[in-house]
Amino acid sequence: MKKARTISVLTVALVLALSMAAFAWNDGVYVGKANGHNGPITLQVTVEGGKITAIEVLEHKETPFLGDAGFTVIDAIIEAQSTDVDVITGASVTSRAVLAAVKDALGGLTDGTYTGEGRGFKSTISVEVVIEGGKIAAINVLSQDETPVLSDAAFNTIPGAIIEAQSTDVDVVTGATGTSKGIIEAVNNALSK
């Protein structure tokens, strides 16, 4: 049982890593806001070539010297191309707020309908992702040739979970792992366009 749990955790970690690696942001300049220790922190995030190239602090009320260390997390975000970085000890509230503001800035998606493909357990899965008001409003499976019954749980669960989370950072369905990964990959592929 312990070995199965370890394998499950490793599988989820791998899917998350692949999901983040496959995701690219639309080029542009985005503004995000989150509450810091002493008030809101407003950041401007620049994306070029699908990558974060700059993060500029527009406004904050953090304590000089103490809060300043929290802003050093910006370099780690740009280097990792992800907000999945460590917070700064001694300035954890500020650094968490910086992470939240970057997530807020990059969370907005351009309205439209996008298609993408991912490799399922035994077939290519094609999806259509509908973005409305900067959020994922619908995920429709256009084509697939996965094993009926075995893959049904993934098709019934994963799209709804992604819409609810507004992220592809969702758990795979046990017993339909390959299909789950294929749906997640297809959505990431659609959102990277």
N, C-alpha and C positions, 0 to 999 in steps of 0.2 A: 504494500500500500504506500509506503514511504517513497519507494522508487518511482511509482506511478505519479505521485504528487510532484516529485522533483522534475520528472519528464514534462508534466503538464505546465509547471511554472516556466521551464526553459522554453517550451514551445510558445507560450504566450509572450515571453520576452523577445524571442526571435521575430514573431509576427509584428510586435510593436516596433522593433528596430527596423524591419523591412518597410513597415508602413511609413515611418518618419523619413527614411532614406528615399522612398519613392515619391514623397510629396515635394512639390516645388511651388513657390508662391508666384502669383502674377506680378509682373513688374509694376512698380509704382511707388508712391510715397504715402504712407499710412500713419495715422495718429491714433494712439491708444492712451488710456488713462486707467489708473488704479490707485487705491488709497494706500499711502505710505504711513510712516509713524506719526507725522505731524499734519497730514493733509494729502490731497491728491498729487500724484506724480503724472505729468503728461510727457509722452515721448513721441518722437517722429522716427519711423522705421522706413528706410529706403531699401527697396528690392530691385536688383538689376540682374538680368540673366537668370531669374528664378532663385536668386540667392540674396540673403541679407548682406548688404554692403555697408550700411551705416545705421547707427541708432543715436539720435541726438535728444538730450534732455531739454524740453521746451520750458517746463515749469515744475518747481517743487518747493516744499517748505521744510525739508529735512534739516536736522541740526548740522551746522557746519562741522567739519572734521569727523564727527561720529557717523553721520549718514553718508558722507562722501565715499567711504569704503564700499557701501552697498552698490554704488554706481559702477564699480569695477566689474560687476557681473556682466556688463554690456560686452566687454571684450570676449568673455567666455561664450556668450550667446553667438556672437559673430563667428568665432572660431569653430564652434560645434554645429552651427547652422541649425540650432535647436534651442528651445527653452528648457530642455532637460539637462540642466547644469546645477552644480552645487551652489547653495546660498553662501554668503560671506559671513563667517563667524564674527559676532560683535556688531553686525549691521544686517542681521537676518530679516528684520521687518522691511527695511528699505530694499534689500536685494529681492525679496519675495514680491514686493510691489513692482519693481522693475520687470521681473519675469511676467507678472500678471498684465502689466501695461503692454508689453510686447505681444503677448497672446491676444490681448484685446485688439491691438492694431492689426495683427495678421489674421484675425478671426473673420473679418469681413471678406466675403467672396463676391465676385462680379456676377450679377444676375444673368441668367441665360440657361441654356440646356447644353450639356456636355456629354459626350460618350467616351467610354474607356473600356479597355479589355484587361483581363487578368487570367492567369492560368489556374484552373480549378484542379480537382482531383484527377479528372480524366478528359477534360475539355477546356476550350477557351470560353470564358464567361464574358459576355458583352453587356454593359449596363448603360443606362441613361441617367444622368444626375441633373436634377432641376434645382437651380439656385434662385430664390426669391427673397428680396429684402436682405441680401447678403448672407443668407443662411440656406442650408440644405433643406429643401422642402419635400423632395421626392427622389426615390431611387427605384428605377424600373429595370428589371432584367429583360434585355432584348433577345438574347439567345444564349443557350447553354445545352450541353449534352451530358450532364452529370447523371449519376445513377439515381433513378426515381426512388422514392421513399427514404433512402439513406441521406440524400442531400436536401430533402424537404425542410428539415429543421433549420439548416443554414439560410435557405432562401426566405423562410418565414421569420427569422430572428435578426440576422445581421443587418439588413437595410434599415429596419426600425431602430435598432440599437445605434447605428451611425447617425440617423436623423435626431434621435433623442440626445445623444452626446454632442452632436455637431462636430464630430471627430471620427476618424477611422481607428482611434485608439480604443477599440472595444474587444471584449473576449471572444474567442472563437467558440464554435459549438462543438462540444465533445461528440465524437462519432461522425462528425462532418467537418473535420479540421481542414482538409484540402479544399473543399468547396468554400468554406468560410474565408480562407486565405485568398482564394481566387476572387471572391466578391470584394474583399477589402482592397486587393491589388487593383481591380478594375475601377473602383471608386477613386482611389489615389491617382490612377492614370487619367481619369476624366478630369479631376480637379487640377491636375498639373498643366492643363492646356490653356 
